[in-house]
Amino acid sequence: MSSRRRFIASSLAATLVAGGMARAQPVTERHFRIGAGPIGGTYFPVAGMIATVISNPPGGRPCEVGGNCGYPGLVADVLATQGSVENLRKIADGGLESGLAQADVAAAAFKGEDVFAGQALGGLRAMANLFPETVHIVIRRNTGLESIADLRGRAVSLGERESGALSMSQRLLAAYGLGRRDIDALYLSPQAASARLREGTIDAFIMIAGQPVPLLAAMARQSPIDLMSVPADVVERMRQSEPWLAPTAIAAGVYDGVGDRTSVSVNAQWLVAEQVESDIVYGSLRALFHPAMRARLDHGHPSAAAIRLETAMEGLAVPLHDGATRFYRERGLIKD
C-alpha cells in the first residue's frame, strides 16, 4: 500500500474510533433559564436571541462548522416575567439561573436598598452589560400634558409591581415632588396599559425599553400618541445619586407622528446566580461574543445589535461571576 493510502486509511480509522468514543460518551442536556420581561417589551425578544445563540443542545453541529458555540448540551429557556425585580428575586431564590435587569435595580438588590430594603441579594453576579434602555412616558396626543408635573391627579400606569419600570417611575415622580398618592397609580403590563390609553381610561403610562419599542411603534401607527420629554437638568439631578443613568434622545420619526424628545436611559445587564457553574457562564459568554454569532445579533432586535464585547463590562452593578472574570481576562478586558 502506498504511503498516501496508508495515511488516508489511518486517518479514517482514527476518525471512526473518535466517533465511537463520542457516541459512547453522550453529552448531557442541561437547562439554563433566562428571566426576561413582559412580552411587549425589549427584554423578551432580546433574551430569546441570547438563548438561541448560547444554546448548544446534544447532537448539534460543532461551532467550527456553522453550529452553535455554547456550552455543550446547554439548552437556554426564556421565561416571561414582570421584569427586573422579579428576575433578581427569582435568581436569588433559585427560580432562575439568570435574568436581565436594569443596572439601577441590580445595584439596589445587591445592596438591599429601595424595594429590596432589608433583603440584600448578595449572591447576584454579573455576566455582561448589554444595551441601553430608554424611559418612555406615553400619552395621547393633544391632551395638553407637557411635563411630569402635569400628571398630578391623573391616572398613570407606573409599570408592573415587580418591574424596573415601577422603580424608575417612582424616582421620576419624586424628581418633580410627586409621590404615588399624588396620582391615580396603576400597575399594568405594557400591553394592558397601551390598551387602556387607547380607550382613554388612563392618561399616561411609563415603560423602559430599548428603542424602538415594537409595542409603541405599532401603537403609534394605529392611534395618535405622544411622548413626554425628561429635561436634561432633571436627568442631571438624578445622576448625582444614580451615576448609571444617562441623558438620551428619542429622534423624530422613531415613532410615527412623534417629534424629537429628550429622556433618560439606564443599561440592561445580564445577571446570574453565584452558584451557577463557572464553565457554563464562561461558555455562554464565549458563544454570545463569538464572531460566528455576530450576524444573529446584528440582524435581530435593534437592542441586540448593541450588545458588544467592548462595552460588556461598562457600569456593571454587581461583581462579576468567576466564569465571566475568566472570559474577560482571556479577552484582555481584565488586566492582572
Secondary structure, 3 states (H helix, E strand, C coil): CCHHHHHHHHHHHHHHHHHHHHHHCCCCCEEEEEECCCCCCCHHHHHHHHHHHHCCCCCCCCHHHCCCCCCCCEEEEEECCCCHHHHHHHHHHCCCCEEEEEHHHHHHHHHCCHHHCCCCCCCEEEEEEEEEEEEEEEEECCCCCCCHHHHCCCEEECCCCCCHHHHHHHHHHHHCCCCHHHCEEECCCHHHHHHHHHHCCCCEEEEEECCCCHHHHHHHHHCCEEECCCCHHHHHHHHCCCCCCEEEEECCCCCCCCCCEEEEEEEEEEEEECCCCHHHHHHHHHHHCCHHHHHHHHCCCHHHHCCCHHHCCCCCCCCECHHHHHHHHHCCCCCC
